[in-house]
Amino acid sequence: MSRFEGRSVLVTGATGGFGRRLAERLAADGARLVLSDIDPKALDDLAERLPGGAATLAGDVAREDLSEALVELAVKRFGQLDIAINNAGIAQSFVKLPQVPSDEARRIIEIDLLGVFYAMKHQIPVMEKQFRTTGAGGTIVNIASVAGLAGAARLSVYAAAKHGVVGLTRSAASEYATRGIRVNAVCPSFARTQMVGDFVRLAGGNEKDAHTELTRGVPMKRVAEVDEVVEVILFAADPKNSFMTGHTLSVDGGIMAI
């Protein structure tokens, strides 16, 4: 049996670089998917291309009612929620802290941090109930960032939000370690996704100079490929990986080694 065969898996930010590839890989491995993104057309187009399709619900993760509705959809459609991958997030302007517009800072916190909080707030009770009744709890994987593990010049608010995601991950992991729920975070550095494209655009200047700046502190001197990050997310979500919780898995080309 494939490792995700028959598992109910929720993925937010499903039409972005990591989310889309996660949906493809999980569907190919037999998962039963609940997918969400803010763009309803892109979400429907993705679901139509997946083997077996997927349940979908478009919306803004900054709204708590979306997280509640997604969990309800998973339970209604599949009877349970086995795995949640909280992947939705946005970039910030690549500028020093005083230059970050306050409304932009608020939006980053609402999506990148509170969006994960709302998701876990509604995912955990369902998984805990499953554990009490069937002995099978669940797994949560939060997509943080290497910017959540150290300071990140010109990404101050984004880094603050991702530090918050790491804090939520570790705290929930300790709270629910005996209740059948594993919670881990994957912390990529820059990868070849639309978000990196957004960073490059917001940084201004030409693409080559922007990529040079983004990879200046990366020992491998390149950005990650999407599949290199997705492989680690799937590892964290794998039901066989049953004794790992509360970890932050860096996928960063060596940044945290120096």
N, C-alpha and C positions, 0 to 999 in steps of 0.2 A: 504493500500500500504506500502511496506517496505521502510525504510527511504532512501535507495539509489537506489530504483527502477528507471531504465531508466536514471540514472545520468551517464555522461561521466566522468570517473575518471582516472587520470594519476598517476602511481606509479613508481618511480625510485628505484633502488636497490631491484628489485622485487623478486629475488631468495634468498635473505638473510633471516635471522630469522624474523624480523618484516615485511619485504616486502612480503614474501611468505604467511605469515598468513593474512596480510592485503588483498592480492589478493584473498585468499580463502574466507574470511569473506565477502568482497565486492561482489564477484561473487555470493555467496549464497544469498545475499540481492538484487540481480537484477541489479547491476551496469554494465555499459558497459566499459570495461577496456582497457586501453593502458598501457602496461608494458614494462619496460626497465631494462636491466642489462648488465654488461660487458661480461657475458658468454652466447653466443647465444644458445648453446645446452640446458643448464639448463633453459633458458628462454622459449624455445620451449616446453620442457618437462612439465614445469609448465602450460603453456597455454593449452596444450592438456588435462590436467587433470581437468581443470576448467569447470564447467557447463556454456555452452554458449561460451566458448573459450575466446580469447582476441586478440587484435591487439598488435603486439610486434615489438620492434626495439632495437637491441643490440648496445651497444657502450659505450664510456667512457664519463662520465659527465664532465670531465675536458675539453672536447672539446665543444665549444659553439654551433657548428653546430648540435650536437646531440639534445640539448634542443630545438633548432628551429625546427628540423625535427619532434620531438615528438609532439609538439603543432600542427604542420601542419597535422600530422597523425590523431590526435584526431579530428580535425575539418573536415578533409576529410572523415573520417570513420563515425563519429557520428554527425557532424554538429556543434559541440560546445565543450567547455571544461568547465565542471562544477566544478570539484575538482582536485587539484594537490597536491600530497603528495610527497614532496622532501625528500627521505629517504636514498639515496645512500651515503655511507661514508666508510672510512677505519680507521684502528687503527694505533697507533704509537708504537715504541719501548718504553717499560716501564722503562725509564731511566731519569736521571736528564738532565736538559737543555743542558749543554755543550756536552753531549754524543749523542745527537740526530744528525744523519748524515744530512748534509745540503740538499742533494738530497731527502731524506725522508721527511724532513720538507716542502720542496717545493711541493712535491707530495700531502701531507696532505692538505696544503692550497688550492692547485688546485682542489682537489676533494671535500673536506668537506666544503670549503667556496665558492670558485669561482664556483663550480658546482651548488650550490644553487643560487648564483647571476645570472648565465646564465639562469637557469631554470625560475626564477621569471622575468627576463628581457623579456622573450618571452611569458610567461604565462599571465602576467598582461595586455598587450595590447589587447589580445583576449578577456579576461574577461571584460575589460572595454568597448570594442566595443559591446559585448553582452548586457551589462547593458544599454548602450545608445539606442540600437535598440529594446530590448525585456523587459528591466527592471529586468532581471535576470543576475547578475554578476557572481561571483564565489568565491571559497574558496581555500586558500592555507594553507597547514600545512607543516611546516618545521621541520624535526627531528634534534633537537639540542642535548643537553646533560646537565646533571647537572654540568658538567665541563665547560659549557658555562655561568654559573651563579656565579661561585666562582673559586678561584684558585684550581688547581689540581696538586699536587706534582707528578713528574715523568710522567706527561702528558701535558707538557707545550705547545707544538705546537698544539696538538689536542684541548686543552682548548682554545687556542687563536682562532683557526678556529671556534669553537662552540660559543665563545663569539661574533665572527663576524656574525654568523648565527642569533643569538639573536638580534644583532643590525640591520641587514637587515630586520628581521621580524617586529620589532617595528617601524622602519622608514617607511617601505612600508604600514604597517597598518594605520599609521597616514596620509600618502599621499593619500590613496585610501578609507578612511572610508566613504566618501560621494559618492563614485563611484561604490558601489555595490560589493566591494571585501573585504572579511575578510582574515586576515593573522595572524596566530598564530603559536607558536612553542611548541613542546612537548620535554621535557628535561628528558630523563631517566637516571638513574644511571646504573650500570652494570646489564645486563639481560642475560638470558641463551641463547645466540646467538653465531654464529660463531665468531663475533667480540670479545666477551669475551674470546672465545677459543684462538683467535689471541693474545690478551693481555697476557693471561697465557703463551702461547708459547714464546712470545717475552720477558716476564719477566724472563724466565729460571727457574730452580729449579723444584720442584714437584707441581702438580696441587693443592693439599690440602693447601700448604703454600701460593700459589699464590691467591687462593680464600680467604684465611684468610686475606691477605693483602688488597685485593680489597674491602672486606666488613668491614674493621676495623672501618671506620667512619659511618657505616650504622646502625642506631638504631635497625632496624629489624634483623640485623646480617645475611642477606642472599642476594643473587642476585634476581632480579625480574624474574618471568616467562614471556614468550613472550606474552601470552594473557593478562597479567596485563597491559602491555604497549600498546598493540594494542587497547584495550578497550578505552584508553584515546585518542589515535589518532582518532579513529572513532567518539568519542564524539566531538572532535575539528572540524572534517570534517562534522558532521551532519548538514544538511540544516536547521533543526529546531533550531539549536544553533546560532541564527541569530544576537545576540546583543553582542557577545564576539569577540573582535579583539585586536591584539597587546599584547596578553598574552603569558607568558611562563609557561607551565603546568608541574610542577615537578612530576615525577613518580620515587621516590628515596628512598623509605623505611624510610623516616624521616630525610634525611641528611640536608635539608634546614630549618628544624625546630630547629636546634641546632647551 
